[in-house]
Amino acid sequence: MGKTGRDWTQIYAIYGMDDWQTPVFLLIHAIFFSASSVLFLIYFDWICSSFEAILPAVFSSGFARFAAGFTGSVTALSGVCLFYASGNIFYSSAALRWDMAQRMVGAVHDWSTVKTALDVGCGRGILLNTVAMQLKKEGSSGRVVGLDRKNTTLSTLRTASMEGVQEYVTCREGDARRLPFPDNYFDVVVSAGFVHTVGKEFGQKTAAAAAERMRVVGEVVRVLKEGGVGVVWDLVHVPEYVQRLQELKMEDVRVSEPVTAFMVCSHIVSFRKPSQHVVGPSEVRLDWR
C-alpha cells in the first residue's frame, strides 16, 4: 500500500504541519517545568529552609521537606506530561496521519475496480495522495477528488506532484455538509481527522454541532455508490458516526482499536453501502439534471 515504512523526516518535508505553534508552546513549558524540577532537587535543602523561614508556624522541619518534595515531584511530572503532549501532537500532525492513511487504504479490499474516490477534508493531501498512490500501484485509470472548505488546491497539488501522482488527483473547494456531487457517484469515500471539526462554531459538545457532523455523515453516504466503501478516521465522536451509519442501514460497519491522536482517542470506522439503499432521515437526494 503506497510507501510503507517511510522515513518520518520525508513525510514532514513534503507535508509540513498545519499547527506548529501548539507543540512548540508545550515543548517550551515542558523544558521550563523540567528545569524547575532539577533546581528543586539541587537546592532542596535551601528550599526547605526557606519554607520554614517564611511560615515557621506552618512548616515544621519534616513538613517543609514533604512540601518541597511534593512540589518538586509535581513539577517534574508536569514536565514529563508536557513533553509527551508536545511529542504526541507533533507525531499526530503528519507521521500518524500517514500511518492511519495506510490503514484506511487497507480497509478497501479491491482497488482495481475503483474508478472514482473522494477525500472529504483533504487538507495537505496525506490521505488523498495515499489513495492516489494505491490507484497508481494497481495500474488503475481511476481518479481521486480532494475536497476542502479552504482553498488549498495549489498546496495540495504541489504535494501530489512531489509524490508523483498528480495525474490521479483533482481538488475542489466545497462544504462537506452539502457535497457538490450527485448521488451514488463515488466507489470509495474517505476522510481523515476532519469530521469532528465541522460545526465547531457551535461548540464541540452542543446538539447543533452534533447535527452538523451527522449531516456530513449523511452526505458521505449519499454520494457513495451502492456497494461502495466508506472509511473515516476521526477523533472523539466516532460512536456517533457508528450510530448514524446503523440508522442509515449501512452494512459491514467496523470500528478499529483506539489510537491516541492529538491527546485524545481516535478510531477508524469503515462501512459498505448496501446494493439496495433506502434514503434515510437527514439524507437528501439532490437533483443534478
C-alpha positions in Angstrom: 0.0 0.0 0.0 1.8 3.1 -1.2 5.2 3.7 0.5 5.1 1.9 3.8 7.8 2.1 6.4 8.6 5.7 5.3 11.1 8.0 7.0 9.2 10.5 9.1 11.5 13.3 8.1 10.5 12.8 4.4 6.8 13.0 5.4 7.3 16.3 7.3 9.4 17.6 4.5 6.6 17.1 1.9 3.5 17.8 4.0 4.7 20.1 6.8 2.5 21.0 9.7 -0.8 22.9 9.9 -0.2 23.9 13.6 3.4 24.0 14.8 2.7 26.7 17.5 1.0 24.2 19.8 3.7 21.6 20.1 6.4 24.4 20.4 4.3 26.1 23.1 4.0 22.8 25.0 7.7 22.0 24.5 8.8 25.4 26.0 6.7 24.8 29.0 8.0 21.2 29.3 11.6 22.5 29.4 10.6 25.1 31.9 9.0 22.6 34.3 11.8 20.1 33.9 14.4 22.7 34.6 12.4 23.8 37.7 12.3 20.3 39.0 16.0 19.9 38.6 16.5 23.2 40.5 14.2 21.8 43.3 16.5 18.8 43.5 19.7 20.8 43.5 18.6 23.4 46.1 16.3 21.1 48.0 17.8 21.8 51.5 17.7 25.6 50.8 14.1 25.4 49.7 13.1 23.5 52.8 14.9 26.2 55.0 13.1 28.9 53.0 9.7 27.3 53.7 10.5 27.1 57.4 11.7 30.7 57.5 8.7 32.2 55.6 6.0 30.4 57.6 7.6 28.9 60.8 4.2 28.4 62.4 3.1 26.2 59.5 6.2 24.4 58.3 7.9 22.2 60.7 11.2 20.7 59.5 9.5 17.4 58.5 6.5 19.1 56.8 8.8 21.6 55.0 10.7 18.7 53.4 7.5 17.0 52.5 6.1 20.2 50.9 9.3 20.8 48.9 9.5 17.2 47.8 5.8 17.1 46.7 6.1 20.4 44.8 9.3 19.2 43.1 7.6 15.9 42.1 4.5 17.6 40.7 6.8 19.9 38.7 8.8 17.0 37.3 5.6 15.1 36.5 4.2 18.1 34.7 7.3 18.4 32.6 7.0 14.8 31.6 3.4 15.1 30.7 4.1 18.3 28.6 6.9 16.5 26.8 4.5 13.7 25.9 1.8 16.1 24.8 4.2 18.0 22.6 5.6 14.8 21.1 2.1 13.3 20.5 0.8 16.4 18.8 3.9 16.7 16.6 3.7 13.0 15.7 -0.1 13.1 15.1 0.1 16.1 12.7 1.8 14.2 9.9 3.6 10.9 10.8 0.5 9.4 12.4 -1.7 10.7 9.7 0.5 8.9 7.2 0.2 5.7 9.2 -3.5 5.9 9.5 -3.8 6.7 5.8 -2.1 3.4 5.1 -4.6 1.6 7.4 -7.5 3.3 5.8 -6.4 2.3 2.3 -6.1 -1.2 3.6 -9.7 -1.2 4.6 -10.7 -1.2 1.0 -10.1 -4.8 -0.2 -10.2 -4.3 -4.0 -8.8 -1.0 -5.5 -8.6 -2.5 -9.0 -12.3 -1.7 -9.6 -12.2 1.8 -8.1 -12.8 4.5 -10.8 -13.8 7.4 -8.6 -12.8 8.2 -5.0 -13.4 11.2 -2.7 -11.3 12.5 0.2 -13.5 14.8 2.4 -11.4 17.4 4.1 -8.3 16.6 2.2 -6.1 19.3 3.8 -2.5 19.0 2.8 -3.3 15.8 0.9 -1.7 13.0 3.0 -4.7 10.6 2.7 -5.5 12.0 -0.8 -2.1 11.1 -2.1 -2.1 7.7 -0.4 -5.3 6.8 -2.2 -3.7 8.1 -5.5 -0.6 6.0 -4.9 -2.7 3.0 -4.4 -4.6 3.6 -7.7 -1.2 4.1 -9.4 0.1 0.8 -7.9 -3.0 -1.0 -9.2 -2.5 0.4 -12.7 -6.0 1.9 -12.4 -7.4 4.6 -14.6 -9.3 5.9 -11.5 -9.1 9.3 -10.1 -9.4 10.7 -6.5 -11.0 14.1 -5.7 -9.9 16.1 -2.7 -12.5 18.4 -1.2 -11.7 21.0 1.4 -13.6 24.0 2.7 -10.4 26.1 2.3 -8.8 26.9 -1.0 -5.8 24.7 -0.6 -5.7 23.5 -4.2 -2.2 24.8 -5.1 -0.5 23.4 -2.0 -2.3 20.1 -2.2 -1.5 19.6 -5.9 2.1 20.5 -5.1 2.3 17.6 -2.6 0.7 15.3 -5.2 3.4 16.3 -7.7 6.1 15.6 -5.1 4.6 12.2 -4.6 4.4 11.6 -8.4 0.6 11.1 -8.5 -0.6 14.5 -9.8 -2.3 12.8 -12.8 -4.5 10.9 -10.4 -5.6 13.9 -8.2 -8.0 16.8 -8.6 -9.1 19.2 -6.0 -12.3 21.2 -5.3 -13.4 23.7 -2.7 -16.7 23.0 -1.0 -18.8 22.4 2.1 -18.8 18.9 3.4 -22.3 19.4 4.7 -23.5 19.8 1.1 -21.1 17.9 -1.1 -21.1 19.3 -4.7 -21.5 15.9 -6.3 -24.5 13.8 -7.5 -26.0 10.8 -5.7 -24.2 7.4 -6.0 -21.1 8.9 -7.6 -18.0 7.6 -5.9 -16.8 4.0 -5.4 -14.9 5.0 -2.3 -15.2 7.9 0.1 -12.6 8.6 2.8 -12.0 11.2 5.4 -9.2 11.6 8.0 -9.3 13.8 11.1 -11.9 16.2 9.6 -15.5 15.5 10.5 -15.1 16.4 14.2 -14.1 20.0 13.1 -17.5 20.5 11.4 -19.9 22.6 13.4 -17.2 23.7 16.0 -18.5 27.2 15.7 -21.5 26.0 17.8 -19.2 24.4 20.4 -18.0 20.8 20.2 -20.4 19.3 22.8 -23.6 21.1 21.6 -26.5 19.4 19.8 -26.1 21.9 16.9 -22.5 20.7 16.4 -23.6 17.1 16.5 -26.3 17.7 14.0 -23.7 19.3 11.6 -21.5 16.3 11.9 -24.4 14.0 11.2 -25.1 16.0 8.0 -21.6 15.2 6.8 -22.0 11.5 7.5 -25.3 11.6 5.6 -23.6 13.4 2.7 -20.8 10.8 2.6 -23.5 8.0 2.3 -25.4 10.0 -0.3 -22.5 10.4 -2.8 -21.3 6.8 -2.2 -22.3 4.3 -4.9 -24.4 1.3 -3.9 -21.9 -1.4 -2.9 -19.2 1.3 -2.4 -17.0 1.6 0.7 -16.6 4.5 3.2 -13.7 4.8 5.6 -13.5 7.6 8.2 -10.8 8.2 10.8 -11.7 10.7 13.4 -11.4 11.9 17.0 -13.8 11.6 19.9 -17.1 11.4 18.1 -16.8 8.1 16.2 -19.5 6.3 18.3 -22.0 9.0 17.0 -20.9 8.1 13.4 -21.4 4.4 14.0 -24.9 5.0 15.4 -25.8 7.2 12.4 -24.4 4.7 9.9 -26.5 2.0 11.5 -29.6 4.2 11.3 -28.8 4.7 7.6 -28.7 0.8 7.2 -25.1 0.7 6.2 -23.5 -2.8 6.1 -20.2 -4.2 7.5 -19.8 -1.3 9.9 -16.5 -1.9 11.6 -14.5 0.1 14.2 -10.8 -0.2 14.7 -8.9 -0.4 18.0 -8.4 3.1 19.6 -5.4 5.1 18.7 -4.2 8.2 20.7 -4.1 11.2 18.3 -3.7 14.8 19.4 -4.0 13.6 23.0 -7.5 12.1 22.6 -8.9 8.7 21.4 -9.4 8.1 17.7 -10.8 5.2 15.7 -11.2 4.2 12.0 -14.8 3.3 11.1 -15.4 1.5 7.8 -18.7 0.5 6.1 -20.3 -0.6 2.9 -23.4 0.9 1.3 -25.9 -1.8 0.5 -26.8 -2.5 -3.1 -30.5 -1.6 -2.4 -30.2 1.6 -0.3 -33.3 3.4 1.1 -33.0 7.1 1.7 -32.8 7.7 5.5 -33.7 10.7 7.6 -31.5 13.8 7.0 -30.1 12.2 3.8 -31.3 14.4 1.0 -31.4 13.4 -2.7 -30.2 16.1 -4.9 -31.5 16.8 -8.4 -28.5 17.2 -10.7 -30.3 17.3 -14.0 
